[in-house]
Amino acid sequence: MGRLRNRASSDRISFNADVFMSCARNDLVSMLQRTPNDPSIAERVSALEQSTPADLSRDSALLEGVWDLRWSSSSQPWLRQAPWLENLQVLDPAQKRGCNLLRLRGPFGAIGAISVEADLEVINEKRVEVKFRKGGWLGPSLPGIGQLKLLRQVEQSFPAWLDITFLDEQLRICRGNAGTTFALLRHESITKGELLE
């Protein structure tokens, strides 16, 4: 009888912890959508990373798609969320490739973008190795000509990686090799095929 009571109590505690973390995750997603510069995001990100760590040996397929950077711990202006700037990351781990794309939001985004293409390799349960290949400017598509591009090879002199610390269908939290933490939301209205050749 005592064992049954202890097990029931343990199950209740586990259920309550799961409900609490689900609420914390939903609150973070809502905040990233509505108020991505809220000062409490860093603490919320850290709590979620610790409570529900990612496991790429099980969930690597969730990496695939277009992700919108909504928050970062960096002070670099291109890694900070701004209402006029769209900072996208496209991941295609099955084809071992990806890209970062920085452009203006809205109709002016068609004028051009800064792009960096990379080779990707999932190397363990949390780390994705990144080897940058080429980068530069992507311009508009012109009739009869196609998309204007000014890209050149990137000489990467240092190893780069992303440690995926939280991952589900909508939210990805990761830490880069320079120590920056990123929180990204899946971009449902853009497909990876639109941004990756």
NULUMPA-950570 format. One line per field, with one value per atom (N, C-alpha, C): residue in three letters; atom name; x, z, y. Coordinates in steps of 0.1 Angstrom, whole numbers, plus 5000, padded with zeros to 4 digits. Layout:
NULUMPA-950570
residuo: c(ALA	...)
atomo: c(CA	...)
u: c(X	...)
w: c(Z	...)
v: c(Y	...)
END
This chain:
NULUMPA-950570
residuo: c(MET	MET	MET	GLY	GLY	GLY	ARG	ARG	ARG	LEU	LEU	LEU	ARG	ARG	ARG	ASN	ASN	ASN	ARG	ARG	ARG	ALA	ALA	ALA	SER	SER	SER	SER	SER	SER	ASP	ASP	ASP	ARG	ARG	ARG	ILE	ILE	ILE	SER	SER	SER	PHE	PHE	PHE	ASN	ASN	ASN	ALA	ALA	ALA	ASP	ASP	ASP	VAL	VAL	VAL	PHE	PHE	PHE	MET	MET	MET	SER	SER	SER	CYS	CYS	CYS	ALA	ALA	ALA	ARG	ARG	ARG	ASN	ASN	ASN	ASP	ASP	ASP	LEU	LEU	LEU	VAL	VAL	VAL	SER	SER	SER	MET	MET	MET	LEU	LEU	LEU	GLN	GLN	GLN	ARG	ARG	ARG	THR	THR	THR	PRO	PRO	PRO	ASN	ASN	ASN	ASP	ASP	ASP	PRO	PRO	PRO	SER	SER	SER	ILE	ILE	ILE	ALA	ALA	ALA	GLU	GLU	GLU	ARG	ARG	ARG	VAL	VAL	VAL	SER	SER	SER	ALA	ALA	ALA	LEU	LEU	LEU	GLU	GLU	GLU	GLN	GLN	GLN	SER	SER	SER	THR	THR	THR	PRO	PRO	PRO	ALA	ALA	ALA	ASP	ASP	ASP	LEU	LEU	LEU	SER	SER	SER	ARG	ARG	ARG	ASP	ASP	ASP	SER	SER	SER	ALA	ALA	ALA	LEU	LEU	LEU	LEU	LEU	LEU	GLU	GLU	GLU	GLY	GLY	GLY	VAL	VAL	VAL	TRP	TRP	TRP	ASP	ASP	ASP	LEU	LEU	LEU	ARG	ARG	ARG	TRP	TRP	TRP	SER	SER	SER	SER	SER	SER	SER	SER	SER	SER	SER	SER	GLN	GLN	GLN	PRO	PRO	PRO	TRP	TRP	TRP	LEU	LEU	LEU	ARG	ARG	ARG	GLN	GLN	GLN	ALA	ALA	ALA	PRO	PRO	PRO	TRP	TRP	TRP	LEU	LEU	LEU	GLU	GLU	GLU	ASN	ASN	ASN	LEU	LEU	LEU	GLN	GLN	GLN	VAL	VAL	VAL	LEU	LEU	LEU	ASP	ASP	ASP	PRO	PRO	PRO	ALA	ALA	ALA	GLN	GLN	GLN	LYS	LYS	LYS	ARG	ARG	ARG	GLY	GLY	GLY	CYS	CYS	CYS	ASN	ASN	ASN	LEU	LEU	LEU	LEU	LEU	LEU	ARG	ARG	ARG	LEU	LEU	LEU	ARG	ARG	ARG	GLY	GLY	GLY	PRO	PRO	PRO	PHE	PHE	PHE	GLY	GLY	GLY	ALA	ALA	ALA	ILE	ILE	ILE	GLY	GLY	GLY	ALA	ALA	ALA	ILE	ILE	ILE	SER	SER	SER	VAL	VAL	VAL	GLU	GLU	GLU	ALA	ALA	ALA	ASP	ASP	ASP	LEU	LEU	LEU	GLU	GLU	GLU	VAL	VAL	VAL	ILE	ILE	ILE	ASN	ASN	ASN	GLU	GLU	GLU	LYS	LYS	LYS	ARG	ARG	ARG	VAL	VAL	VAL	GLU	GLU	GLU	VAL	VAL	VAL	LYS	LYS	LYS	PHE	PHE	PHE	ARG	ARG	ARG	LYS	LYS	LYS	GLY	GLY	GLY	GLY	GLY	GLY	TRP	TRP	TRP	LEU	LEU	LEU	GLY	GLY	GLY	PRO	PRO	PRO	SER	SER	SER	LEU	LEU	LEU	PRO	PRO	PRO	GLY	GLY	GLY	ILE	ILE	ILE	GLY	GLY	GLY	GLN	GLN	GLN	LEU	LEU	LEU	LYS	LYS	LYS	LEU	LEU	LEU	LEU	LEU	LEU	ARG	ARG	ARG	GLN	GLN	GLN	VAL	VAL	VAL	GLU	GLU	GLU	GLN	GLN	GLN	SER	SER	SER	PHE	PHE	PHE	PRO	PRO	PRO	ALA	ALA	ALA	TRP	TRP	TRP	LEU	LEU	LEU	ASP	ASP	ASP	ILE	ILE	ILE	THR	THR	THR	PHE	PHE	PHE	LEU	LEU	LEU	ASP	ASP	ASP	GLU	GLU	GLU	GLN	GLN	GLN	LEU	LEU	LEU	ARG	ARG	ARG	ILE	ILE	ILE	CYS	CYS	CYS	ARG	ARG	ARG	GLY	GLY	GLY	ASN	ASN	ASN	ALA	ALA	ALA	GLY	GLY	GLY	THR	THR	THR	THR	THR	THR	PHE	PHE	PHE	ALA	ALA	ALA	LEU	LEU	LEU	LEU	LEU	LEU	ARG	ARG	ARG	HIS	HIS	HIS	GLU	GLU	GLU	SER	SER	SER	ILE	ILE	ILE	THR	THR	THR	LYS	LYS	LYS	GLY	GLY	GLY	GLU	GLU	GLU	LEU	LEU	LEU	LEU	LEU	LEU	GLU	GLU	GLU)
atomo: c(N	CA	C	N	CA	C	N	CA	C	N	CA	C	N	CA	C	N	CA	C	N	CA	C	N	CA	C	N	CA	C	N	CA	C	N	CA	C	N	CA	C	N	CA	C	N	CA	C	N	CA	C	N	CA	C	N	CA	C	N	CA	C	N	CA	C	N	CA	C	N	CA	C	N	CA	C	N	CA	C	N	CA	C	N	CA	C	N	CA	C	N	CA	C	N	CA	C	N	CA	C	N	CA	C	N	CA	C	N	CA	C	N	CA	C	N	CA	C	N	CA	C	N	CA	C	N	CA	C	N	CA	C	N	CA	C	N	CA	C	N	CA	C	N	CA	C	N	CA	C	N	CA	C	N	CA	C	N	CA	C	N	CA	C	N	CA	C	N	CA	C	N	CA	C	N	CA	C	N	CA	C	N	CA	C	N	CA	C	N	CA	C	N	CA	C	N	CA	C	N	CA	C	N	CA	C	N	CA	C	N	CA	C	N	CA	C	N	CA	C	N	CA	C	N	CA	C	N	CA	C	N	CA	C	N	CA	C	N	CA	C	N	CA	C	N	CA	C	N	CA	C	N	CA	C	N	CA	C	N	CA	C	N	CA	C	N	CA	C	N	CA	C	N	CA	C	N	CA	C	N	CA	C	N	CA	C	N	CA	C	N	CA	C	N	CA	C	N	CA	C	N	CA	C	N	CA	C	N	CA	C	N	CA	C	N	CA	C	N	CA	C	N	CA	C	N	CA	C	N	CA	C	N	CA	C	N	CA	C	N	CA	C	N	CA	C	N	CA	C	N	CA	C	N	CA	C	N	CA	C	N	CA	C	N	CA	C	N	CA	C	N	CA	C	N	CA	C	N	CA	C	N	CA	C	N	CA	C	N	CA	C	N	CA	C	N	CA	C	N	CA	C	N	CA	C	N	CA	C	N	CA	C	N	CA	C	N	CA	C	N	CA	C	N	CA	C	N	CA	C	N	CA	C	N	CA	C	N	CA	C	N	CA	C	N	CA	C	N	CA	C	N	CA	C	N	CA	C	N	CA	C	N	CA	C	N	CA	C	N	CA	C	N	CA	C	N	CA	C	N	CA	C	N	CA	C	N	CA	C	N	CA	C	N	CA	C	N	CA	C	N	CA	C	N	CA	C	N	CA	C	N	CA	C	N	CA	C	N	CA	C	N	CA	C	N	CA	C	N	CA	C	N	CA	C	N	CA	C	N	CA	C	N	CA	C	N	CA	C	N	CA	C	N	CA	C	N	CA	C	N	CA	C	N	CA	C	N	CA	C	N	CA	C	N	CA	C	N	CA	C	N	CA	C	N	CA	C	N	CA	C	N	CA	C	N	CA	C	N	CA	C	N	CA	C	N	CA	C	N	CA	C	N	CA	C	N	CA	C	N	CA	C	N	CA	C	N	CA	C	N	CA	C	N	CA	C	N	CA	C	N	CA	C	N	CA	C	N	CA	C	N	CA	C	N	CA	C	N	CA	C	N	CA	C	N	CA	C	N	CA	C	N	CA	C	N	CA	C	N	CA	C	N	CA	C	N	CA	C)
u: c(5008	5000	5009	5019	5028	5035	5039	5045	5036	5023	5014	5012	5011	5010	5022	5035	5047	5047	5043	5043	5033	5021	5011	5016	5023	5028	5039	5048	5058	5053	5042	5036	5030	5023	5017	5028	5039	5050	5056	5058	5062	5052	5040	5029	5029	5030	5030	5042	5054	5066	5065	5059	5056	5047	5036	5027	5033	5041	5048	5058	5065	5075	5068	5057	5049	5044	5039	5035	5046	5058	5070	5074	5074	5077	5067	5054	5044	5045	5049	5051	5063	5073	5085	5082	5075	5072	5063	5053	5045	5053	5062	5071	5080	5085	5094	5086	5073	5065	5061	5058	5052	5062	5071	5080	5094	5101	5113	5125	5123	5134	5131	5122	5119	5131	5135	5147	5147	5135	5134	5136	5138	5139	5151	5162	5175	5173	5166	5164	5154	5144	5134	5141	5149	5157	5165	5173	5181	5174	5162	5154	5149	5145	5139	5151	5162	5174	5177	5177	5180	5169	5157	5146	5143	5145	5141	5152	5164	5175	5171	5176	5174	5182	5178	5185	5184	5195	5194	5195	5199	5199	5184	5175	5161	5153	5157	5149	5156	5166	5173	5164	5154	5144	5137	5136	5129	5138	5151	5159	5155	5150	5148	5137	5140	5131	5137	5129	5133	5130	5140	5139	5141	5133	5134	5141	5152	5159	5150	5146	5138	5145	5156	5163	5177	5187	5200	5207	5217	5224	5235	5236	5247	5243	5254	5252	5254	5257	5259	5245	5244	5231	5224	5232	5226	5221	5225	5220	5210	5205	5195	5182	5171	5158	5154	5150	5145	5132	5122	5110	5112	5122	5124	5134	5140	5150	5146	5148	5145	5158	5160	5173	5169	5170	5165	5177	5174	5184	5176	5182	5176	5185	5178	5186	5180	5188	5185	5195	5193	5203	5204	5193	5193	5202	5203	5211	5225	5226	5238	5242	5232	5234	5225	5229	5220	5225	5218	5223	5217	5224	5219	5215	5204	5199	5195	5200	5197	5191	5178	5171	5161	5157	5146	5133	5125	5111	5102	5092	5082	5086	5080	5083	5097	5104	5117	5127	5123	5132	5135	5127	5130	5141	5145	5156	5169	5171	5183	5185	5195	5197	5212	5217	5230	5229	5236	5235	5249	5249	5261	5256	5261	5258	5268	5263	5272	5269	5279	5277	5275	5265	5262	5264	5268	5269	5265	5255	5251	5261	5269	5280	5277	5267	5263	5249	5245	5231	5228	5238	5234	5242	5253	5261	5259	5259	5258	5271	5280	5292	5288	5294	5291	5304	5304	5315	5310	5313	5308	5315	5307	5312	5313	5302	5302	5292	5295	5286	5286	5276	5276	5262	5259	5246	5237	5225	5215	5205	5204	5195	5182	5174	5161	5162	5151	5150	5145	5152	5148	5143	5132	5127	5138	5139	5149	5163	5166	5180	5181	5170	5171	5175	5179	5183	5197	5199	5212	5219	5232	5240	5254	5259	5274	5279	5283	5288	5302	5310	5323	5326	5336	5340	5344	5340	5344	5355	5366	5377	5375	5371	5368	5380	5385	5398	5396	5384	5381	5369	5369	5358	5345	5334	5321	5311	5303	5292	5281	5270	5258	5255	5254	5249	5234	5226	5211	5207	5202	5199	5184	5176	5161	5156	5147	5142	5128	5118	5105	5100	5088	5082	5082	5082	5081	5093	5100	5110	5124	5134	5148	5157	5164	5173	5187	5197	5210	5221	5233	5244	5255	5261	5271	5285	5295	5309	5315	5309	5314	5307	5298	5291	5278	5274	5261	5249	5239	5227	5216	5209	5199	5186	5175	5162	5155	5151	5145	5131	5122	5109	5108	5101	5100	5091	5096	5089	5080	5067	5058	5055	5056	5052	5063	5075	5086	5091	5093	5099	5114	5121	5135	5139	5130	5133	5133	5126	5126	5139	5147	5159	5172	5170	5182	5181	5192	5191	5193)
w: c(5000	5000	5000	5008	5009	4996	4989	4976	4965	4966	4957	4959	4972	4975	4971	4973	4968	4953	4946	4932	4927	4932	4928	4931	4943	4946	4936	4932	4923	4909	4905	4892	4892	4903	4904	4903	4910	4909	4895	4888	4874	4865	4867	4859	4861	4874	4877	4871	4871	4866	4850	4844	4829	4826	4833	4831	4832	4843	4846	4834	4830	4819	4806	4803	4791	4792	4803	4804	4803	4808	4807	4792	4785	4771	4763	4766	4758	4761	4774	4777	4770	4769	4762	4747	4741	4726	4724	4733	4732	4733	4743	4745	4733	4727	4715	4703	4703	4692	4694	4706	4709	4714	4723	4730	4730	4719	4718	4725	4730	4737	4752	4757	4771	4779	4789	4797	4804	4806	4813	4804	4791	4782	4785	4788	4790	4801	4812	4823	4819	4812	4807	4798	4789	4780	4787	4797	4805	4813	4819	4826	4817	4805	4796	4791	4788	4784	4795	4807	4818	4820	4819	4822	4811	4799	4787	4777	4779	4770	4756	4746	4732	4731	4723	4720	4705	4697	4683	4678	4686	4682	4681	4687	4686	4678	4678	4672	4661	4655	4645	4633	4630	4619	4622	4635	4638	4635	4632	4628	4615	4606	4592	4591	4583	4580	4581	4581	4581	4595	4602	4615	4616	4624	4625	4638	4638	4650	4657	4670	4677	4689	4694	4705	4705	4709	4711	4723	4729	4740	4734	4721	4715	4716	4716	4715	4700	4691	4677	4671	4664	4659	4650	4642	4632	4639	4652	4660	4670	4670	4679	4671	4678	4671	4669	4656	4653	4644	4646	4638	4623	4619	4604	4598	4606	4601	4603	4593	4593	4593	4603	4604	4604	4592	4591	4590	4595	4594	4588	4577	4570	4573	4577	4580	4572	4566	4559	4563	4575	4579	4571	4565	4556	4544	4539	4528	4532	4546	4552	4547	4547	4543	4550	4549	4555	4551	4556	4553	4563	4565	4573	4563	4565	4556	4564	4561	4567	4557	4559	4550	4557	4550	4555	4556	4565	4566	4556	4552	4543	4528	4521	4506	4502	4511	4508	4509	4515	4516	4502	4492	4478	4472	4477	4471	4472	4483	4485	4499	4501	4514	4515	4527	4529	4533	4526	4528	4530	4539	4541	4541	4531	4530	4537	4542	4550	4548	4551	4552	4566	4569	4583	4585	4597	4601	4616	4618	4632	4637	4647	4652	4665	4672	4684	4689	4701	4705	4706	4706	4707	4698	4692	4684	4669	4662	4647	4643	4636	4631	4618	4617	4607	4599	4586	4578	4567	4569	4560	4546	4535	4522	4514	4513	4505	4511	4508	4513	4505	4507	4499	4498	4487	4485	4475	4479	4470	4466	4453	4448	4444	4438	4433	4421	4418	4406	4395	4383	4372	4361	4354	4343	4332	4328	4318	4323	4335	4340	4352	4361	4373	4385	4395	4407	4406	4409	4409	4422	4420	4432	4431	4442	4443	4455	4453	4463	4461	4472	4471	4481	4479	4489	4502	4513	4526	4531	4535	4541	4556	4561	4576	4583	4591	4598	4612	4616	4629	4629	4638	4638	4643	4637	4641	4644	4654	4657	4664	4664	4672	4682	4694	4704	4705	4701	4702	4716	4724	4738	4741	4732	4733	4719	4716	4702	4703	4697	4694	4680	4677	4664	4661	4672	4670	4675	4685	4692	4691	4688	4689	4697	4707	4714	4712	4709	4707	4711	4713	4717	4706	4701	4691	4697	4689	4694	4700	4698	4704	4718	4722	4734	4734	4722	4721	4721	4729	4729	4720	4712	4703	4705	4704	4704	4691	4684	4671	4671	4663	4661	4646	4644	4631	4622	4610	4601	4592	4594	4587	4573	4570	4557	4546	4550	4540	4541	4529	4529	4526	4530	4528	4514	4505	4490	4485	4491	4486	4489	4499	4503	4500	4498	4495	4481	4473	4460	4459)
v: c(4988	5000	5013	5013	5024	5026	5015	5017	5023	5019	5025	5040	5044	5058	5066	5060	5067	5068	5058	5058	5069	5069	5079	5093	5095	5108	5112	5102	5105	5108	5101	5104	5118	5122	5135	5146	5144	5154	5155	5144	5143	5151	5148	5154	5169	5173	5188	5195	5188	5194	5195	5185	5185	5197	5198	5209	5222	5224	5237	5240	5230	5233	5236	5229	5232	5246	5251	5265	5274	5271	5279	5280	5269	5269	5278	5276	5284	5299	5302	5316	5322	5314	5319	5321	5311	5313	5325	5327	5339	5352	5352	5364	5366	5356	5357	5363	5359	5364	5379	5383	5396	5406	5402	5411	5405	5403	5396	5403	5416	5423	5423	5415	5415	5410	5417	5413	5400	5394	5382	5370	5372	5361	5352	5358	5351	5341	5345	5336	5324	5328	5318	5308	5312	5304	5294	5299	5290	5280	5284	5274	5263	5267	5257	5247	5253	5244	5234	5238	5228	5218	5222	5213	5203	5206	5198	5198	5192	5193	5185	5191	5185	5172	5163	5151	5148	5152	5151	5136	5127	5113	5108	5115	5112	5122	5135	5146	5154	5149	5157	5161	5153	5157	5170	5174	5186	5199	5197	5208	5214	5205	5209	5220	5230	5241	5254	5264	5278	5283	5289	5294	5309	5316	5331	5334	5341	5345	5355	5352	5361	5368	5361	5367	5361	5369	5363	5371	5365	5371	5380	5381	5389	5404	5413	5427	5432	5423	5426	5430	5441	5446	5436	5429	5419	5407	5405	5393	5397	5410	5415	5415	5413	5414	5428	5431	5444	5442	5450	5449	5450	5457	5459	5449	5440	5431	5416	5408	5394	5386	5379	5371	5356	5350	5336	5326	5314	5303	5292	5286	5275	5263	5252	5240	5228	5221	5209	5198	5192	5182	5170	5166	5154	5156	5168	5171	5177	5179	5184	5198	5206	5220	5230	5242	5253	5266	5277	5290	5300	5311	5322	5333	5340	5350	5362	5374	5386	5396	5400	5409	5417	5428	5436	5429	5431	5425	5432	5424	5430	5430	5439	5439	5443	5451	5455	5444	5432	5421	5415	5418	5413	5420	5432	5440	5433	5426	5419	5414	5405	5399	5396	5395	5390	5375	5366	5352	5345	5336	5327	5313	5305	5291	5283	5271	5263	5248	5239	5225	5222	5213	5209	5194	5191	5177	5176	5167	5164	5154	5158	5150	5142	5147	5139	5143	5140	5142	5157	5166	5180	5189	5185	5194	5192	5204	5204	5212	5205	5212	5220	5232	5241	5245	5243	5247	5257	5270	5280	5278	5279	5277	5290	5297	5310	5319	5332	5342	5355	5363	5376	5381	5387	5394	5386	5385	5379	5390	5393	5404	5398	5407	5403	5394	5387	5379	5388	5387	5395	5386	5390	5382	5379	5367	5363	5362	5367	5366	5357	5357	5349	5358	5352	5360	5365	5378	5384	5379	5375	5371	5376	5380	5383	5375	5363	5354	5350	5348	5343	5333	5325	5315	5321	5314	5318	5310	5316	5309	5309	5298	5296	5292	5300	5297	5291	5289	5284	5274	5264	5255	5262	5259	5265	5254	5256	5246	5253	5246	5250	5238	5241	5231	5234	5224	5225	5222	5231	5229	5226	5231	5228	5227	5218	5216	5210	5217	5210	5215	5213	5216	5231	5240	5254	5262	5257	5265	5258	5265	5260	5269	5264	5272	5265	5274	5268	5278	5273	5281	5279	5290	5289	5287	5285	5283	5295	5307	5319	5321	5313	5314	5321	5326	5333	5323	5327	5319	5325	5316	5320	5313	5320	5315	5318	5307	5309	5302	5307	5302	5297	5286	5280	5290	5293	5302	5294	5294	5285	5290	5302	5307	5307	5303	5302	5288	5282	5268	5269	5258	5258	5259	5253	5253	5267	5277	5291	5298	5293	5300	5292	5279	5270	5265	5266	5261	5246)
END
